């Protein structure tokens, strides 16, 4: 069984000769003290060698590969830290140790950030794994979607839902700065790039629920990203058929100033042009990110994080044919289009932070940030459609083509939507740590200024008769009976809003690590509050306030030969309405919307053990959430439209399981399984499934290599999810119309061969430190996944058909990766 993954991999790869490789790996990073001040002259050693950190705290150490090596970090006045590493050949691993002056290391327990993450219920992801795993939208969110409890049925989108929540319920931080979703995005192919540039990332922490009070006011999850601080000059470039990524980093001669820059260009025409709709499609997604730091002295430093993003989406559909139905009753939808769509999303983001550390126990931070987005959504598209019967004779040259058509109709969609939003924040965070006691606090003021114009309508004509919306009291028997009432669009929305939202929020939390008999225990108690005021032109000012207490407890028993951590967390979580949640289905702002409230109960366990003499961890969590003052919504692709009424209650419960470890020596892989049930009760009409009721989720992430050619690697990312509720026609009552989309199954595979690595003979005479060539196959099994349905009515029979809108088929991509 040990060799099984290798035999599976060899089925993909043929005719590759063996190569001779070096037998070492490299550790490098910066050593810090408890308050993140770099430490010079730290002695770093293992059985056969060692080194010292320089005046900036930087070190680089070569260690043997393919076996467990214990590395010791020692410094006068600090407790010794021992960490065990098992790296693969030629691997470059960044490790930034934190030396402690107070906490003694006991026996063979290793004090590390990974252990602290287990205690706090945080999933820590390896940035290098993020950069390697293939996906139609590669990056942090692509890897998150393979975790249990996290779901996304759209490979073109970076959005994800967590444990029954929607896309708006997830917190995302970059260097302690909260970032935001676009407002007007309707579909995944319009999103372009994630704001997180994975080439710049150092740490990735993720919590799927029960998180601490120091994190903000959302209902579902926290993604906490930290960009790295350069320790040397380096550059990288990634080129593929989908786009180009470039990053560079360096530091000044005195090592007080560091700079990290990343630029990206993305064009997913390769993916979208492979879909069922023939189009003239021109997507252009570009962004530039910078992270600068300047250390004045050991007590004060300043850093700046900046981002400029420009997404342009040009779309001219031409024709579409979708075959659906059954073999006994095949049906085809044929559409001819006129018109175009022009969308534009321009985002500017900047944040400056000052960190002051007056002594070894106290850390104070002040941050000012600004987020500005200008978004445009303009389209006029006329679709002439027909239903027909395709030729099912596979021997016929015209197999699949439509023999005859019926139910001729048309649809005209129009939009002139513009939004301009400016969000300004100023916040203070503090931390006081003495021994095993830690106190955290924070205070934040935010002003959100939104100017929004919504103007869109849809007109449907079937066999010459304008279809009216199915409003109460109106019946439409066309074409059998004349309907002489005034014509109206099937759907129409028109609004103009000028809104100001002022928010003041704060938190206070206390943490302690203690000995409990022979076990170790940790607890965290915290509370956060927010007060907000909604005002604006023709809007009656409304002020509200919420208070959210939270707590976590972890226990690590002192069991011989068994490494387990048990966790329990509970708390109240509020989500004060953002602008999207204040806007009702017709686009009007309702300032009285309350904060949605959720009570979290989470119980979890981490079991670390050895399997095949390699490290593995089995993580499981059971959770229950009760939600009140729920603001119900509809979900179409990635667009969320709220009813702006707190007229429902809901619940979510489930179980998440993940087995992670070295299925193949020196690599990281995992299998995840999640069960979820979430329902809502609207106006006491009874419980029905919520739009994110993802009953079953199975994820599989696997890395492998040819044993005799370790530079030839395989990366596999596979997800299976049961279908979501949805796909209902406009105006449908969810209590009457309850259907589910088909299940979602997708597998992306990537092959990469490292031509040049740090130990190869070519590297000495080359400008490259690393050079690799890869082939990616998206949706390798060519599964037809659908994200929504288009509803078409047959005028002759008045029957309505749900026509699936399919996502991307199998697509091939070439990729070149270089490190300088």
N, C-alpha and C positions, 0 to 999 in steps of 0.2 A: 504493500500500500504506500510505502514511502516514496517509491519511484513513480507512482501513478501520474502525478501532475506533470512530470517530465515527459512521460510517454505521450500524454495528451498534447503537450506543446510540440513535440516532434512531428505530430500529424500536420501541424501548420508550416513547419520549416523543413526545407530540403536542401541538400547539396552545399552545406556550409562547412568549411574546413576548420579544424581546431586551431587555437592560438595560445601562445604562451603569455602569461600575465604575471605581474608582480603580486606578492603575497602580503601587502600592507594596505592600511587605510589611514586616513588623516583626520585628526580632531583639531578643530580650531574654534576660537570664540573669545569672549571677554569675561574675566572674573570680576564679580561685583560683591559688595557687602550687602547688608540687609536693606539699606536705603538706596541701593542701585548706584553707588559710587564705585567706579572702576578701581581695582586693587593692583598695584604693581608688586613685583617680586613674590608672587604666589608660586610655590614650588609644586610642580605637576609631574608626577612620576608613576611608573609601573615597574614591573619586575626587571625589565631589561633596558630602561632608559627614562629620560625625563627632560624637562625644560622649565623656564621661568617666564612669568608674564612681564611685559615691558611696562614703561611708565604709564601707558594708556590702558593697562589691564589685558592687552592682547597676548594670545599664545597660539602656537601651532605645534602639534605633536603627532609623529607617526607611530602607529601601534600595529601589532600583528593583526591580520584579518582572519575571518572564518573561525574564530574561537573567542571564548569569553575572556576579556581582559579587565582587571580591576585597576582603575586609575585613582590615585590619591591626590587631593588638593589640600595643601597645608600652608599656613601663614601664621606668623607670630601674633598672638592675641585672638586668633580665630580657631574654632573647633575644626578638626580634620573632617574632610568630606571624602567618602569613597563611593565611586560610581562604577558599575559594571557595564561594559560595552561589548557588543558582538556585531562587528561591522563586516560587510562584504568587501571583497577585493577592490581596491582603488576607490572606495567610497570616501567622499568628503562630507564629514558630519559636523554641523555647527552645534556646539554645546556651551551655554553661558552659565557657569556655576555661580551660586549665591552662597557665600560663606557666612556662617552665623557665629555671633560672639556669645550667645546665651544657651542655646539648646545643644546638649551633648548627644552625640551619636552613640546609640546603644547597640552592642553586639554587632550583627551583620545587617541591621536595618539601614537602608540607604535613604538619606534625606534628599529628596529631589522634587522638582516641580511636578513630575508625573504622579508621585504619591499624593501630593497636595491636591491635584486635580481629582483623584479618586475619592479623597475625603470629601471634597466639595461637590461631587457629582458632575464634574466637568469632563467632556470628551475633548481630548487634545489631539489634533490632527497634525501629521507631518507635512510641512510645506512642500518638501521635495516630492512626496506622493501626489499632492495636488497638481504639481507641474507636469507629472508624467502620465496621469490617468487620462485616457482619451474620452472625448465627449463632443457633441455638436456645439455645446457652449462650455468649453473647458474653464476650469477655475475652481474656487472654493465651493461655490454652490453645487457644482457638478459632483463633487465628492460627498457633500452633505446628503445628497439625495440617495446615497447608498446606505445611510444610517437608518436604524429602525425609528419609527415615529415621524420621519421626515418624508414627505411625498410631493411629487410633481409629475403630472401626466403630460408634460410638454417639454420636449428636449430643446426647443427653441427659446425657452424662457429661463431666466436665472431666478425666478421666484419659486418659493417652496412653502408648503403648509406643514405645520407641526402639531401633531396630536389633536386634530380636529379644528385647529384655528385656520384663519385665512392669511393671505399674503401680507395684510396690513398689521398683523399681530406679532411681527418678529422684530426685535431690536438688532441693529447692526452698528458696531462701533469700530472705528479705525483710530488707534492711538488715543482711546478714551473720548473720541469725538463721534457723536451720533450722526449717521448718514441716512438719507431718505430715498424712498421709491419715487419714480416719475409719476406724475398725476394723470396724464391723458393716455398712457399706453393702453392699447386694447388687445394686442396680440403679441405672442412671444417674438415673432420675427421683427417687430419694431423696436425691441429693447436694445439690441446691440450688445454693448459691453457691460459687464458688471463693474461697479465702481471699485471693487477690490482688485488690485493688480497683483496677481499671485507671484510675479517675479520679484516683488519687493517685500514679501511677507516673511516674518520671522516666527511668530507664534499664531496659532489658530485654536481658540477655545470656544466650545459650543455647549450650551445647556438647553435641554428640551423641556424644562419646566422645574418649578420649585427653586428658582434662582434667588440670590441674595438681594437685600434691600438697596445695595449700592447701584444696582442696575435700574434702568428707567421703567416707565409705566407702560408696559405692554402685557398682553395676556398669555403669549405662547412660549417664546424662546429668546435666547441671547446668542449672538455671534460676535465674539470679541477678537478683533484682529490687531496685531501689533506689527508694524513695519520694522525692519531690522536697522541697526546702526552699523555703518560700514567700518571694517577693521583693516581694510587694504583697498587698493584700486582693483576694480574688476568690471567687466562688461559682459553682456550676453545679448544674443539675437536669436529669435525664433521666426522662421519663415515657413509658410504653408500656403496651400491653395485658398485658405480662408482669410489670411491676413499676415501681419508682421507685428512682432513685439520686440522692443529694444529697451534695455536698461543699462545704466552705468552707475557706478558708485566709487567714492574716494574720500580722502580726508586730507586736511592741510598738513604742512610739515610739522607744526607743533602739536598736531592731533587734537586740537580744540574744536575745529570745524569739520563737520562731516556732511556729505551731500549724497542723496540717493534720488535718481531720476528715472522715470519710466515712460515710454511713449508706445502707443498701440494704434494699429489701424486694422479694422475688421470689416469684411465684406462676406456675408453669408449667402450670396447668390448661388453658390454651389449647392447649398442645402435647399433653398426655397425654389430654385428653378427645377429641382428634381420632383417637386410636388405635382399634384394632378392638374393644377391650373397653369396654362401657358401664359407667361407674362413677359413684359419688358420691365425688368426689375433692377433697380439701382440703389442698393442700401450702402450708406457710407457712415461708418462709426469710427470716430477718432477721439483719443484722449491723451492728455499729458499730465503726469503726476510728479510732484517733488516732495521730498522730505529732507529738511535741513536742520542741523543741530549745532549749537555753539555752547561750549562749556567755558564760562568765565573763570570759575574756580571750583573747588571741591564742594561748595555749598549752593551754587546757582548756575543754572543752565537755561537756555532758550531754544525752542524748536518751532519749526513752521511746517505745516502740511498743506499742500495746495493741489487742486485738481481743476482742469479745464476739459470738458467733454462736449463733443458736437456729434449728434446723431441725426443723419438725414435719411429719410425713407421715401423713395420714389417708386410708385407702383402703378403699372398700366396693364391690367388683366386683359387677355385676349379671348381665350376659349377655355372651357373646362368640360371634361366628361368624367362622371363618377358612376361606376357600375356597382350596384348593390342588389339586395333581395336574396333569393335562393336559386338553386339550379332549376327548380320546377317553375319558379316565377321570377325570372331575372328582370331587373329594371335598370334603366340608365337615365341619368340626368345630364342633359347637354345644355351648356350655357355659352352664349356669345356676348362679349362685353364691349361697352364703349365708355370712355372716360378715364380718369386717373385719380390717384391719391398722392398728395404731397404733405409729408409730415416732417417736423423738425423739432428737435429737443436739444437745447443748449444749456449746459449746466456749468456754473462756476462756484468753486468751493475753496475756502481758505480758513485756516485756523492757526493761531499763534499761542504758544503755551510757555509759561515760565514756571520752573520748578525750583523751590528753595528748601534746602535741608540744613537747618541751623545746627542740628546735632545728630547723633546716631540713632535717635529714637523717633524724630519728628520729620515728616515729609509734607510740604505744602505746595499746592499747584493751582495756578490761575490760568484759565483758558478763555480766549475770545474767538468766536468763529462766525462765519457768514456763509449762507447757502443761497444761491440765486439760480432760478430756473426759468427759462422762457420756452414755452411749448406751443406748437401749432399742429392742428389736425384738420386738414382741408381735403375734402374729396367730393367728387360727383361721379358716380358710377351707375350706368344703366345696364342691367342684365336682362337679356332676352333668353328665356329658358323653355325647354321642352322635355317631357318625359317620353321615353321610348323603350323598345324591347331590343336588347343586343342579340347578335348572332352567337349562339352557344356551340356551334359546330367547330370544334377545335381543328378539324382537318381543312376547313375552309380558309382561304387566304384572307377573307373578310371577318374572321372570327373575332368577336369582341366589338365589332362595329354595329351601329344601330340600323336595323332594317326599316323601321318606320317610327314616327313620333306622334304624340298626342299631347293635349293639355298645354298649348302654347300660352305663354304669359310673360310678364316682365316685372322688374323691380328696379326702382330708382332710389338710391340712397344719396343723401347730401349732408355735408357737415362743414361748418365754419367755426371751429372751436379754438380759442386762444386762451392761454393762461400765463400769468406772470406772478411768480411767488418769490418773496425775499424773507428768509428766516435768519434772524440774528440771535446769537446766544452768548452769554457770559456766565462762566461757572467756576466755582472754587471747590477743590477736593483736598481733604486732609487725611493723614494717617499717623497715628501714634502707636508705636509698638515697644513694649518693654517685657522682656522675657517671653513668656508664652501668651501674653495678653495683647490684644490688638483692638484699637478703636478707629473706626472709619467714619467720616462725615462728609457731607457735600451740600452745596447750595447753588441753584441755577435759576437764571432769568432768561426767558426766551420771548421774542416778539415775532409773530408770523403775519406777514402782510400778503394777502392774495387778491389778485385782480383776475377775474375769470369771466369769459363770455362763452356761453353754450348755445349753439344753434344747429340743430340737426333734425332731419325728418326722413321717413321711409314711406314710399308709395308703392303699393303692390297692385298690379293689374293682371287678371287671369281671364283669358279668352275674351278680352274687350271689356271687362267689368271691373271697375275699381273696387278693391276689397277694403271694406271699412274695418276699423278695430272692433273686436267683439265686446263692446261695452254693454253694461247692464241695461236692459230694457230695449235693446235693439236686436233685431234678427235680420239675417241676410240669406235669402233663398235663391240668389242669382245662380245660374241664368234662368231658372224656372219661373221666378216671379220678379217683376220690375221693382226696383228700389229707387224712389224718387226723392229721398232726403238729400240735403247738401253734402257734397263730397268732402271728405276729410282724409288727411294722411293716415296710413295705418298706424304709425307712431310719430310723435313730434315732441321735441323738447326745446324750450327757449328760455334762457335766463341770463342775467348779468349781475355778478356779485362783486362787491368790494368789501373785503372782510379783514378785520384786525383781531388777532388772538394774542393776549398777553398771558404768560404762564410763569409762575414761581413754584419751584419744586425743591425739595430737600430730603436728605436721609441721614440716619444715624444708626450705626450698627456696631456690635461688640462681638469679638471672637476670642476663643480661648482653647488652647491645646493642653490637655491634662492627663495624668495617669489615673486610671480607675481600676483599683486592685492591680492585677497583672496586665490589664489591657490598656490601650491608649484610646482616648476619647477626644472629640472636638465638637464644639457647638458654636453656633452663630445666631444671635438675636438682633433683629433690626426693625426699623420702622421708616416709612417714607410717606411723604404727603405732597399733594399738588393743589394749587389754587389757580384757576384760569378764568379769564373774562373774554367773552365773544362780543364784538361790537362791529360797527361798520355802517356804510351808507344804507339808509332805510332798514336798519336792523336794530331792534330793541336790545340794549346791552344786558347781558346775563352773566353772572358770576357764580361759580360752583367750586366745591372743594371735596377732596377725598383723602382718606388716611388708610395706609396699607401696612399692617404688621406682618412680619415674616420670621421664620426660624428654621434652622437646620441642625441636625445632630448626626454624628458619625462615630462608629465604634470599630476599633481594630483589635480583636482578641489576640492574646499571646498564645496561639495554638502551634504546637510543634509540627513542623512540616506542612502547615496549611496557612496560606497567606490570603486572608479574607478581610474585606471592609464592608460593614453594614451601614446604610444611610437611611435617614428619615427626614423629610422636610414637609412643612405645611405653611400656608400663608394665604393672605388675601391680596389679590392682584387687581388693579384698576387700569382701565385704558381710557383716559379722557379723550374726547373726540378730536381727531385731526380734521382738516378741512373736508376730506372726502366723506367722512362719517357725518358731517353736518349737512351735507347736500343730499336732498331727497331724490326720488326717481325722476322728477321733472327738473332737477337742477336748482331748486330753491333752497336757500340756507335756512336751517331751523336751529336757532341759537339755544333752544331749551334741551337739546339732546344731552342726556346724562352720560357719565362714564360707565362703560360696561364693566361688570364686576365678576371675578372668578375666584373661587376657593380651590387651591391646589393641595392635594395630598399625594405624596410620592414616597414609595419605599423601594430601596434598591440594594443590590449586593454586587461586589466585585470579587471574583475568585481568580487569583493568579497562580499558575501551576506550570509544571514541565510536561511536555508531551513530545516524544521522539527526541528528548534531551534539548528541546527548544522552548522558549518562553511563550505562554499563551495566557489570555485573560478572557474569562466568561463574565459578561456584564448583563444584569437583568434589572428591570425596573417595572413596577406596577404603579399605575396612577389613576386618580379619579379627580375630575374637575366639575364643579357645579357653577353654572353661569347664570347671573340675573341681570336685569336691565339690558337684555341683549338687543342689539341693533341689527335686525335681520337684513339680508342682502341677497342679491342674485350674482352669479358668477358666470361670465362668458369669456372663454379663453383666459386671459389674465385681468380682464376688466371687472372691477367690483363696483356694484351700484347698491347703495344703502337706501333703506326705506326711511331712515332718520326718525325712527320711532323705537322707544325702549319698551316694546310691547310683547316681549318673549322671554322665556327662560330656557336653558339648555343644560346638557350634561355631556361629558366625554369620559370614557374609561378605556383602559387598555393595558397591554403588556408588551414590553420591548425586550428583545434578547439579541446579544451580539457576541460572537466568538471571534476573537482577533488574535493574531500571532504569526509566527513564522511557519506557515504551511510548507514553504520552501525555504531552506536555510538562508538567512541574510536578507529576507524580504518581508514586507508587511502585507497581510491579506486579512480579510474577514468575511464572515457570513452573518447577516442580520435578518431578524424576523420580528414583525410587529403586528399586533392585533389591535383594532380600534373600533369603537362604537360611539357615535355622537349623534344626538337627536335634539330637536328644539320644539318647544310648545309655543305657538304663536296665538296670542289672544285667547288662551285656554281652549283651543280647538283640539288639543291632543298632540302627542309627540310624533314627529316625522323626521326622517333623515335630514341632516344638515348638508349643504353642498359639498362639504369636505369629509363626508362619512366614508373614509377609506378602510374597508373592513380588514383587508389582509395585505401585507407588504413583505416582500422577500427581496433582499439585496445581496449581491455577491461581488466582492472586489478581490481580484486575484493577480499576483505578480509572479512571474516565473522566468527562468533563463535556462539555456542549454548548459548542462554541467561542464562540458569540455570547452564551451565557448561562453563564458559568463557575460561577455559584452553583447551578446544577442539575447534580447529580453522580450517578454510578452507582458502586456497589460490588458486585463479584461474587467469591464465594468458592466454588470448585468442587473436588471431590475424587473420584478414582476409585481403588479399591483392590480387588485380587483377594481372594477369600474366604479366611477363616482356617480352619484345622482346628478341629474341635469339633462341638458339637451331639450328642455321643454320649450314650446313656442311662446312668443310674446303674449302677455296677458293671461297665461295659463295659471290657474289656481294650484299651488304646490300640493294642496291636500287632495286634489282630484287627479292631477297629472304627476305621478311618481314613477319615473323610469331610471334605468342606469345605463351608462355608456358601457361598451365592451371593455374587457380587461386590457390593461396596458402591459406590454412586454417588450423589452428592448435590451439588446446586447451590443456594446461597442468594444472593439478590440484594437489594440495597437501593437505594432512590432517596431523595435528600435535596435539599431546596431551602432555601437560606439566605435567610430573610426579612430579617433584620437582621444586618449585619456591622460591624466597627469603622469602616469608611469610608462607610457608607450615611448618607443624610440623616436616616433615622429614628432612628439611634443617638443623635444629639445630644439628642433630646427623649424618650429612652426609658430605662428602668431596665436594659434589656438591652444588653450588649456584643455579643451574638450570639444569634440565635434561628433555629432551623431546624426544618422539618417533614419527616418521612420516612415512607416506606412500605417494609416489608420483606416479602419472599416467601420463606419457608423451603421447601426441597425443591420448587423451582419446576417440575421435570419430574414430580413426584408419583411418584418411584421407590419401590417397595416393598422397603425394605431390612430384612433380618432380623438379629437379634443372637444368638438361640439357637433351638433347636427344642424343642418339647414332644413327648414320645414317648407315643403312645397305642396300646394293643394291642387288636386286634379279637379278642374272646373266641371267636367262631365259627371263624375261620380261623387264629387265633394269629399273624396277621401284625402287625408293629409299624410304625406310621406316624410319620414325622418331620414334625410340624406346625410351620411357621415362626412365630416370634413377631416380628411386624412392628414396625418403629419408626414414627416420625411421618410422616404424609402431608403434602400441601401445606397450608401454614398461612400466613395473612396477619396482619401486625402493623403497627400504627401507632405512630409514635415522635415525641415532641417533645423537642427539646434546647435548653436555654437556658444562657447564660453571663452572669453579672452583674458 
